[in-house]
Amino acid sequence: MTVPEAAALINGIIPACPGNPGVEVVVAPPFTALHHVGALIKGTGIRLAAQNVHHEKKGAYTGEVSAAMLKDAGCEYVIIGHSERRQYFGETDESVNKKLAAVLEEGMRPIICVGETLAEREAGEAFAVIERQLSGGLYQAGPGQAAEAVIAYEPVWAIGTGRTATPGQAQEVHSFIRGWLKKTYGDAVAEGVRIQYGGSVKPDNVRELMAMEDIDGALVGGASLKADSFSALFNY
């Protein structure tokens, strides 16, 4: 969205924002709208996130945006490793890991995206893919660092396609992620990390998805672009 478009959306969301301290709403506008949106949501409880980050602090990286720049713009969260970044821009588990370190160093929280393609799911490789992405993205991260992360499971085959993993399918993968965190970092970290589901989450399916034991929230795409549908999600 352009800055005026983003402002109009945010101004439509703010009045509907829940006062429930157990619900956190985070918005991730494009880089060009971060500062303006950040000013609009100040004092509302809505958090600001960026859609991407470059892993280096400084240097000749024309066109890139560093973690320090994002923090300066008011960001508290940064999405890293989104499936579209992996698919279209060559993002790898190694680059996700570098970005994780950069985000944590600036005191922001990473939203790490993981998920399998349709071909990988049909080949029975979904769990292997998720484990590779988790272990690669969180490589050398200690329990304290892992505890700051949010994990977003986004089955690539259910993004923008209108197809949604059934609540049971989503829960199965979320449970696997929780189990991996437990095995790697212990019970406290595993129970404390929020695991979001992202894959065509809409007002008409959010209740079923959020009823699952290990689904802690949603990484919302298209349904977040209209104030009424986004508000319906966080107030379901």
DAZI-V879457 format. One record per residue. PSI is psi in radians with two decimals (NA if undefined). Layout:
psi:PSI
psi:PSI
//
This chain:
psi:2.64
psi:2.99
psi:-0.83
psi:-0.66
psi:-0.77
psi:-0.70
psi:-0.72
psi:-0.72
psi:-0.84
psi:-0.72
psi:-0.39
psi:-0.45
psi:-0.70
psi:-0.82
psi:-0.41
psi:-0.04
psi:2.39
psi:2.56
psi:-0.05
psi:2.05
psi:-0.23
psi:-0.04
psi:2.16
psi:2.26
psi:2.22
psi:2.32
psi:2.53
psi:1.37
psi:2.92
psi:2.85
psi:-0.74
psi:-0.34
psi:-0.04
psi:-0.90
psi:-0.77
psi:-0.80
psi:-0.70
psi:-0.69
psi:-0.66
psi:-0.59
psi:0.00
psi:2.19
psi:-0.02
psi:-0.31
psi:-0.22
psi:2.38
psi:2.70
psi:2.36
psi:2.73
psi:2.73
psi:-0.24
psi:2.99
psi:2.73
psi:2.56
psi:-0.36
psi:2.56
psi:-0.82
psi:2.94
psi:-3.12
psi:1.35
psi:1.16
psi:2.27
psi:-0.13
psi:2.82
psi:2.18
psi:2.90
psi:-0.66
psi:-0.65
psi:-0.71
psi:-0.73
psi:-0.71
psi:-0.54
psi:-0.10
psi:0.12
psi:2.45
psi:-0.36
psi:2.71
psi:2.23
psi:2.26
psi:2.51
psi:0.41
psi:2.57
psi:-0.59
psi:-0.60
psi:-0.71
psi:-0.76
psi:-0.78
psi:-0.36
psi:0.25
psi:0.37
psi:2.39
psi:2.97
psi:-0.61
psi:-0.75
psi:-0.60
psi:-0.73
psi:-0.71
psi:-0.70
psi:-0.64
psi:-0.84
psi:-0.71
psi:-0.73
psi:-0.80
psi:-0.64
psi:-0.52
psi:0.07
psi:0.28
psi:2.96
psi:2.25
psi:2.44
psi:1.77
psi:2.09
psi:2.34
psi:2.71
psi:2.71
psi:2.71
psi:2.97
psi:-0.73
psi:-0.72
psi:-0.68
psi:-0.79
psi:-0.41
psi:0.04
psi:0.41
psi:0.14
psi:-0.88
psi:-0.67
psi:-0.69
psi:-0.81
psi:-0.76
psi:-0.70
psi:-0.74
psi:-0.67
psi:-0.87
psi:-0.61
psi:-0.76
psi:-0.59
psi:0.30
psi:2.22
psi:0.16
psi:2.29
psi:3.04
psi:-0.70
psi:-0.67
psi:-0.75
psi:-0.59
psi:-0.39
psi:-0.22
psi:2.64
psi:2.34
psi:2.29
psi:1.99
psi:2.04
psi:1.69
psi:2.04
psi:-0.55
psi:-0.12
psi:0.30
psi:2.03
psi:0.16
psi:-0.22
psi:-0.20
psi:2.45
psi:2.38
psi:2.45
psi:2.74
psi:-0.66
psi:-0.73
psi:-0.75
psi:-0.79
psi:-0.66
psi:-0.78
psi:-0.70
psi:-0.70
psi:-0.66
psi:-0.77
psi:-0.78
psi:-0.73
psi:-0.69
psi:-0.75
psi:-0.71
psi:-0.80
psi:-0.62
psi:-0.66
psi:-0.14
psi:2.95
psi:-0.78
psi:-0.80
psi:-0.80
psi:-0.69
psi:-0.46
psi:-0.43
psi:2.30
psi:2.28
psi:1.98
psi:2.69
psi:2.31
psi:1.92
psi:1.45
psi:0.81
psi:2.23
psi:2.88
psi:-0.53
psi:-0.11
psi:-0.03
psi:-0.66
psi:-0.78
psi:-0.74
psi:-0.80
psi:-0.23
psi:-0.26
psi:2.49
psi:-0.70
psi:0.19
psi:1.98
psi:-0.08
psi:-3.01
psi:2.47
psi:1.82
psi:2.34
psi:-1.84
psi:-0.63
psi:-0.18
psi:-0.08
psi:-0.02
psi:2.33
psi:-0.68
psi:-0.73
psi:-0.67
psi:-0.76
psi:-0.65
psi:-0.54
psi:-0.91
psi:-0.09
psi:0.34
psi:NA
//
